[in-house]
Amino acid sequence: MGSPVTEAETMRRVVAILTQATEMAAAGVDEIGGERYAARAELVAEFVVEAMRAGTVAPAGADPRAVATAVAAAFQERLGALVACFSAAYVSLARHHDSGDTGVSSADVLRRLALAVESNDPA
């Protein structure tokens, strides 16, 4: 079995995805479709793929049904963790927005979230 991905690692990936998405959204119109935009889009895709990577999920020599069951369970677990972290990030950003605090950017909120998760990571 591969080592399990921690909540902190998943949240770091979510923050990276959201940070890149924010930068992509702020890109000038002339940049959309350009090399820099494509590189950012590729980076976001890589973060998503990495966040969904479950590692080895079934022992060698397992029958196909056991492998399929193990893969489905690992995928469900990773997807659940990813959705939970995106939801937490959304709530943090929404609370910030609703507070009306214009002195703190959404990037600052994401950095604070990443630091909070990092400080609670037992690894």
C-alpha positions as CSV (number, residue, x, y, z in Angstrom):
1,M,0.0,0.0,0.0
2,G,1.2,3.6,-0.7
3,S,1.4,6.0,2.1
4,P,-1.9,7.8,2.8
5,V,-2.3,11.4,1.7
6,T,-2.9,13.6,4.7
7,E,-5.6,16.2,5.0
8,A,-2.9,18.9,5.1
9,E,-1.4,17.6,1.8
10,T,-4.8,17.6,0.2
11,M,-5.5,21.2,1.5
12,R,-2.1,22.3,0.2
13,R,-3.0,21.0,-3.2
14,V,-6.4,22.7,-3.1
15,V,-4.9,26.0,-2.1
16,A,-2.4,25.6,-5.0
17,I,-5.3,24.9,-7.4
18,L,-7.3,27.9,-6.2
19,T,-4.2,30.1,-6.3
20,Q,-3.5,29.2,-9.8
21,A,-7.1,29.5,-10.8
22,T,-7.2,33.0,-9.3
23,E,-4.1,34.0,-11.2
24,M,-5.6,32.6,-14.4
25,A,-8.8,34.5,-13.8
26,A,-6.8,37.7,-13.4
27,A,-4.9,37.2,-16.6
28,G,-5.4,39.8,-19.3
29,V,-7.6,39.0,-22.2
30,D,-4.6,38.9,-24.5
31,E,-3.0,36.2,-22.3
32,I,-6.0,33.8,-22.6
33,G,-5.0,31.1,-25.0
34,G,-1.4,32.1,-24.7
35,E,1.5,30.0,-23.5
36,R,1.5,31.4,-20.0
37,Y,-2.2,30.7,-19.6
38,A,-1.8,27.2,-21.0
39,A,1.1,26.5,-18.6
40,R,-1.1,27.6,-15.7
41,A,-4.0,25.5,-16.9
42,E,-1.6,22.5,-17.2
43,L,-0.3,23.1,-13.7
44,V,-3.9,23.1,-12.3
45,A,-4.6,19.9,-14.1
46,E,-1.4,18.4,-12.6
47,F,-2.5,19.4,-9.1
48,V,-5.9,17.8,-9.6
49,V,-4.3,14.6,-10.9
50,E,-1.9,14.5,-8.0
51,A,-4.6,15.1,-5.5
52,M,-6.6,12.2,-6.9
53,R,-3.6,9.8,-6.9
54,A,-4.4,7.0,-4.4
55,G,-1.2,5.0,-4.7
56,T,-1.2,1.2,-4.6
57,V,-4.7,0.1,-3.6
58,A,-4.7,-3.7,-4.1
59,P,-2.1,-6.4,-3.3
60,A,-0.2,-7.9,-6.2
61,G,-1.9,-10.9,-7.6
62,A,-5.4,-9.9,-6.5
63,D,-8.2,-11.0,-8.7
64,P,-9.7,-8.3,-11.1
65,R,-12.9,-7.9,-9.0
66,A,-10.8,-7.2,-5.8
67,V,-8.7,-4.7,-7.7
68,A,-11.7,-2.9,-9.1
69,T,-13.3,-2.8,-5.6
70,A,-10.0,-1.5,-4.1
71,V,-9.6,1.2,-6.8
72,A,-13.2,2.3,-6.4
73,A,-12.8,2.6,-2.6
74,A,-9.6,4.5,-3.0
75,F,-11.1,6.9,-5.6
76,Q,-14.1,7.5,-3.4
77,E,-11.9,8.3,-0.4
78,R,-9.7,10.7,-2.4
79,L,-12.6,12.4,-4.0
80,G,-14.3,12.8,-0.7
81,A,-11.2,14.3,0.8
82,L,-10.7,16.6,-2.1
83,V,-14.3,17.8,-2.0
84,A,-14.1,18.4,1.8
85,C,-11.0,20.5,1.3
86,F,-12.5,22.5,-1.5
87,S,-15.6,23.1,0.6
88,A,-13.4,24.3,3.6
89,A,-11.6,26.7,1.3
90,Y,-14.9,28.0,-0.1
91,V,-16.3,28.6,3.3
92,S,-13.1,30.4,4.4
93,L,-13.3,32.6,1.3
94,A,-17.0,33.2,1.6
95,R,-16.7,34.2,5.3
96,H,-14.0,36.6,4.4
97,H,-16.1,38.1,1.6
98,D,-19.2,38.3,3.8
99,S,-17.1,40.1,6.5
100,G,-16.6,43.0,4.1
101,D,-12.9,43.2,5.0
102,T,-11.3,44.8,1.9
103,G,-7.9,45.0,3.4
104,V,-7.2,41.3,3.0
105,S,-7.1,39.7,-0.5
106,S,-8.5,36.2,-1.4
107,A,-4.9,35.2,-1.8
108,D,-4.2,36.2,1.8
109,V,-7.2,34.2,2.9
110,L,-5.8,31.1,1.1
111,R,-2.4,31.6,2.6
112,R,-3.9,31.8,6.1
113,L,-5.9,28.7,5.4
114,A,-2.8,26.8,4.2
115,L,-0.8,28.0,7.3
116,A,-3.6,27.0,9.7
117,V,-3.8,23.5,8.2
118,E,0.0,23.2,8.2
119,S,0.2,24.1,11.9
120,N,-2.3,21.4,12.7
121,D,-0.6,18.7,10.5
122,P,0.8,16.0,12.8
123,A,3.2,14.7,10.1
